[in-house]
Amino acid sequence: METHGTALRHVGLALVIVVLVLSVLGGGLLRPAQSPSPASPAHDALPAVSPEIAASSGLALAERSLGYDPQGSSPVLSPFPLGSAPAVTWHNVSTVSPTAPVGRYLAAFAWDTVDHEALLFGGCTRSGSLILGDTWTYVNGTWTNLTSSLPQAPPARCGAEVAFDPTSQRLILVGGINTTGKILSDTWAFSHGAWTNITTQVSGALPVHGIAVGAAATDWAHSRLVLFGGESGPVNTVYPFLYAFQGNAWTNLSTLAGPRGRIVPGLAYDPTHGDMVMSGGSQDNHYVLPDTWTLNGSQWTNVSTFPPGLETTVFATLSWIPALHGLLLIGGAMFTSSSFAGYVPTPAWLYQSGTWTNVSGTVASPGVPVSYAGVIVSQFAEDPSTGALIMAGGFQTGGFTTWETDATWVLSAPLHLSATRSGGPVGATVDVGIPVSYDVQVNGGVSAVATSLSWGDLSVTTQAGAGNYTATHSYATPGPMLVTLSGTDLVGDTPSTAWLVNVVADPSVTSLGPSWASTDVGRPLSFSPAVSGGTAPLSYAWSFGDGTNGTGAAPAHNYTHPGTYLVKLTVKDGDSLTATGAVSVNVSADPVVAASVNPASLVNGETVNFTAAVTGGTGTLTYVWSFGDGGSGTGATPTHSYAAPGNYTVRVTVTDARGATASGTLHVDVQSQGGSSSAASLSPLSWPPLALLLVIAFAALAGIFGALWARGRKGRARAAPPPGAPPPA
């Protein structure tokens, strides 16, 4: 019955230090300015955006870049509303891993969004002036040295760039300076723990004299890697290079209508606008370039100059920080526009929509006293699973003393956990056996992050690692369940939150509750079902058995014909579980009454029996009689005697249990005692005897009058004389 959810953040050297170190190696990053010849191999062609890149810069990629990706394939937008983000904190995680890389600067360091780990390769060390070629991965506070296990790897180098290519789904490492001071032009891919030299496999190429100490970052809106600036041979000149790597090809997008060439600028992707942001860096004898540019496709836009305090900062690192809704520029050293000003404290700055804001009160340089400059020419990798920045290596400075740091720092917001449930609040009411799902959001914290969702019935769902996920569970028994979401991260942050889930039994219809089990035609029959269990809201579907249907929790229905009907109810709850119930209803015709009397003839004082015969009607019947002489009675068969003779109209009214009534009447003729029997009823059977008596009486009178008439006639005949005779004497 079970049914039933981040992005990437993705590197420089103090000018005096670079000159010092690389001069030992036989080469320098900064030379007097030399404008490249138009015939230089590095600038033989400055094409527009390639059709392949233009085709990939559509709305879909731009939208994806602005969304949260639990796999970490694009930068994470902040889970905190603007103005409500928590302060971010630096955490030294150096003691977590049993081994760690030696201190270094200008190493290649970036996050692998496929393998969910950071890659560190090469770099320089001031002590001993070494250039390194070791390969390390970092995940969840643990460093792993892969160097000895790799069948092949790039030659040792310093000042190389590495970034993730979304199209080929792998890290791409380019250029750098080798142990002889040569600037390199090769291209390597790192994926699933292995290096592959793809220099001869890709179409297009870097400048023939290579690139070093530029800046590379992932352009998520155009699904590509972007490489800007840096030095190139043979005389180590700074150029405004702009290259894009996508899939398996380099495309030269360089144009003179853009920012000046520079070394170690800040370069990062801004997911709020879907473009690249480049800031600062140094060129030739002009140590500081205090400008900010955005790049969309191949179009550069100068959007800002550095405010006071930032205009003298170089070799800082720029990365997206989700908790602060902006790009963070941190570390570095301070110079004037034309001369070295020394190592002094450098503030942290936040870039948002063309504006720089000093956020030193929120984000300070990690791990050094306030009188120190902090960390310069360090490397950042953006961990999109938590929105944290990982910093590896760099210089820590105090006064004019510098040393490489082997510390690993993580900048993150506090671990924050929350959960949502589609279709309603987390404090849900669910049926037994119906799955309830929560989308768990895990924000901030320092990986490794682990979370657990305790369901309140001894069941627990755990998640190892940062990132959002969906947890689903169904309960076997009803009752209140306290659900608790808790987590912990690498630095011991342990937030938790809890809510109550009410688990109810599946819905059940225990009664349909008709107002009567039987009714009359035309009399409304009301229903009030008894339903237990189930989650709100409940819906009701009725079938009344006569071809009609209804809805609602308490419907009423009229039947037009008598009969026995099977009424059915189907209840559906909020979890789409159903329950059914049924009841039979008898529907009768309205009552009809016929009255009769016995005996058929009576005299006053005689007891007479009345009977009311009823058809139809429902339930218990009541009878009310009016005998016509002021007397009354009840029941189906009452008796009565009349005190005086006369003709009486008798009426009976019958009422059934649903209030239906029927009436009947008859007439009673009561004779006095001593006379003939009187007829009493609506029957004509009492009239023939009376007619017979009248006939007899009439015949008798007729006989008497006939005899008298005959006698008189005879007498007159004797008295009359015969004709002609004399009158009597």
Disulfide bonds with the S-S distance in Angstrom:
Cys124-Cys158 1.59
